[in-house]
Structures are given as structure tokens and as C-alpha cells.
Amino acid sequence: MIAGFAVSLACAVAAVVALFGVLAVVLPGRPQPWPVHLTRRTALLAGLSAAAVYTRGLSVVAWSEHQYNNGANSVPAPACRDGFPEETVQHLSHHQSSYLPLRFDCVLDDGTVYSSNPGYVWMNWTSLSLALSCALLVIGMGRLAELRARKEGQLVRG
């Protein structure tokens, strides 16, 4: 769990560094060819940001799992008890957790399910959209490089 928070922090710091790299390309005196550098640095920024958000959520789910059944007053899971009305907590049956997508759901004895933390929704969607953005930028860079090489006659078809 501590390692997950450390990885999340490292990815966040790297994303900030990548953001400064993107800004450096936008400012005057930028490296040439600047569209290629901008696309690479933006893809790196999106990938690192996706990793930071996902590992943060992964750490929260792992921490909730660790707290469950670990010492006195740990059943039902503290993530399902804390901040919820007492009448809801009295009917807790068990919990379900998942790392892909991120979730830690609490199950009541009648079968209804509620999320222990609504933050998992934005973490899932943010990490997915950033990862897809990174993938699309990388694929686009490869496609543009291939088209440029074909235009210059450097790519031999086989």
C-alpha cells in the first residue's frame, strides 16, 4: 500500500515534469520539428497522468482490503462503515473489491450494493481517458512517421 502511494507520487511528479516539457515546446525557442516533440511530450504527460491516477485508486482499494479483517473492529470493512448511517451499516453482509475497474463495493443483506467511495468513478474514467489519449497520440505519431517516410520514398514496401 505504501509502495502504491509512492508509485502514484512518483508518476505525479514525472507528469509535472512532462507538463513543463510540453510548455517548453510551446514557448519561443522551441526544438524543431516542434509538432513531433509536442506530440511525444503530450503522450508522455497523458501516460504518466493515467498511471498516477490509477495507482492512487489502486492504493486506496488495497488499503481498504488491508483494513478489512485486520485487528479489532475491522469487520465489516471500515470503508463500508465510516461515514454511512447506522441503519445502513447494521445490514452489511460483505464487500466486493476489484482492481480493474477500481471499486470497493459494500453489499447489504438484501443484496443491494453501494460504493464505499464515489471517487472510484472519476478515477476509473480519468485513467481510462488519459490512457486512451496516450495510445492515440502514440499511434498517430507512428502513422505520421510512416506517411512521411512513404512520401519521401524511404520506406520500401515488402
MOMO-V432401 format. One record per backbone hydrogen bond with DSSP energy under -0.5 kcal/mol. CO is the residue of the C=O (numbers start at 1). NH is the residue of the N-H. E is the energy in kcal/mol with one decimal. If there is no record, write none. Layout:
{{CO/NH/E} {CO/NH/E}}
This chain:
{{1/5/-2.1} {2/6/-2.3} {3/7/-2.7} {4/8/-2.4} {5/9/-2.4} {6/10/-2.6} {7/11/-2.6} {8/12/-2.2} {9/13/-2.5} {10/14/-2.4} {11/15/-2.3} {12/16/-2.0} {13/17/-2.1} {14/18/-2.5} {15/19/-2.2} {16/20/-2.0} {17/21/-1.7} {18/22/-2.2} {19/23/-2.5} {20/24/-2.0} {21/25/-1.1} {22/26/-1.3} {23/27/-1.7} {27/30/-0.5} {33/36/-0.5} {33/37/-1.6} {34/38/-2.8} {35/39/-2.3} {36/40/-2.4} {37/41/-2.5} {38/42/-2.2} {39/43/-2.4} {40/44/-2.2} {41/45/-2.3} {42/46/-2.6} {43/47/-2.5} {44/48/-2.6} {45/49/-2.2} {46/50/-2.3} {47/51/-2.2} {48/52/-2.3} {49/53/-2.4} {50/54/-2.6} {51/55/-2.5} {52/56/-1.5} {53/57/-2.1} {54/58/-2.8} {55/59/-2.0} {56/60/-1.8} {57/61/-2.4} {58/62/-2.4} {59/63/-2.4} {60/64/-2.2} {61/65/-2.3} {62/66/-2.2} {63/67/-2.2} {64/68/-1.3} {67/70/-1.2} {71/74/-0.7} {74/69/-1.1} {77/80/-1.6} {77/81/-1.0} {78/82/-2.8} {81/84/-1.8} {85/88/-0.6} {85/89/-2.1} {86/90/-2.0} {88/91/-1.0} {89/92/-1.5} {91/109/-2.7} {94/107/-3.2} {96/105/-3.0} {98/103/-2.0} {101/100/-0.7} {103/98/-2.3} {104/116/-2.2} {105/96/-2.8} {106/114/-2.3} {107/93/-3.4} {107/94/-1.4} {108/111/-2.0} {112/108/-2.9} {114/106/-3.4} {117/120/-1.5} {118/121/-1.1} {118/122/-0.6} {119/123/-2.0} {120/124/-2.5} {121/125/-2.3} {122/126/-2.6} {123/127/-2.3} {124/128/-2.2} {125/129/-2.5} {126/130/-2.5} {127/131/-2.3} {128/132/-2.5} {129/133/-2.2} {130/134/-2.3} {131/135/-2.5} {132/136/-2.8} {133/137/-2.3} {134/138/-2.4} {135/139/-2.7} {136/140/-2.6} {137/141/-2.4} {138/142/-2.1} {139/143/-2.5} {140/144/-2.6} {141/145/-2.3} {142/146/-2.2} {143/147/-2.5} {144/148/-2.6} {145/149/-2.2} {146/150/-2.4} {147/151/-2.3} {148/152/-1.8} {149/153/-0.5} {149/154/-2.3} {149/155/-0.9} {150/153/-0.8} {154/156/-0.6} {155/157/-0.6}}
